[in-house]
Amino acid sequence: MRAALRLGRLALVTCLVAGGTFGALAATSAPTAAAAPSRAAPAARGQSLAQAQVVRVSVDGLTARFSASGTVDALLADLGLPPRGSDRTSAPLDSFLLAGEHLAFDRGVPVTLVDGGTPTAVRSPRGTVAELLGTAQVMLGPEDFVEPGLDQILAAGATVRVTRVADREETLREPSPYTIRLITDASLDRGHEIVVTPGQPGELANTYHVRIIDGREVERTLLASEVLAAAVDEIRRVGTRPPAAPADIEAIIRQAAAANGADPDQLLRVAWCESHYNPSAYNATSGASGLFQFVPSTWSVNSARAGYAGASPFDPVASANVAAWMFARGSANQWTCK
């Protein structure tokens, strides 16, 4: 029977706590003689009052009547409401219950405290953010900040966020990249490379300023760098020799070079780069045509000067000779390919 009565009490008070917040709470001192019966001093060790007293209990402003004996803290424990740091009571916890007494308990306001990114549901004394942090024993570092501000009054359901900020310096040994230097080599086919000297990374001692917010690195700034070992450049030979031309095309180009005093190897490189030795090559965007990809205006002017007026740029003999004639007279810069 007593267990059933205790469960009924606990269920009632739990409903009262969930129903609302405390409107007006008396100070933690005992009520005056005008407001309540005289309160007996705390009992000596081992002493108890067995007679049950009818008292009114208000939790966060909502009231119910109970019949109980013993001390205030015993009543709270019996109701499943152990005292917490945020609680305020209208009577000392170790005082005995008095018949007809009205006991008021303020459990504080429910808030969410997010400390360093970790949220916790807590109850806070009615007051400011600073009072909440004091009750929760939350210490602030020199760079930490709180939202809302410490002097803000808390409301039920508020979220208080403590952001932890830490700065530090750290020095790391890190590799430094090496540079790749390319040397052209006409004795190698185009697209081939030979590593002459392998590159070697160096080593640096880098000092950083690091900012940590809520346990995560958010910023890293290089303050100083010391060379511990210098990097060694890698040297590579890069082939520029074009693939062998078809025998007939190569013969045409070499004959044109000899007839006009031009460099046959340069002509072969440009022909490969421009058309891949294809006399029928055509660029629909620019109109460039033939073995050396003459644009119409360049072909019109220089073919006549080279003695091939009226010839087609798709004629490999005409194209090779006009190109050789221009190369011999310093006009090779009109081609992007070299």
Buried (B, 14 or more C-beta within 10 A) or exposed (E): EEEEEEEEBBEBBBEBBEEEBBEEBBEBEBBEEEEBEEBEEEBEEEEEBEEEBEBEBBBBBBEBEBEBBBBBBBBBEBBBBEBEEBBBBBBBBEBBBBEEBBBBBBBBBBBEBBBBEEEEEBBBBBBBBBBBBBBBEBEEEEEBEBEBEBEBEBEBEBEBBBBBBBEEEEEEEBEBEBEEEEEEBEEBEBEEBEEEEEBEBBBBEBBBEBBBBBEEEEEEEEEEBEEEEEBBEBBBBBBBBBEEBEEEBBEBBBBBBEEBEBBBBBBBBBBBBBBEBBBEBBEEEEBBBBBBBBBEEBBEEBBEEBEBEEBBBBBBBBBBBBBBBBBBBEEBEEBEBE
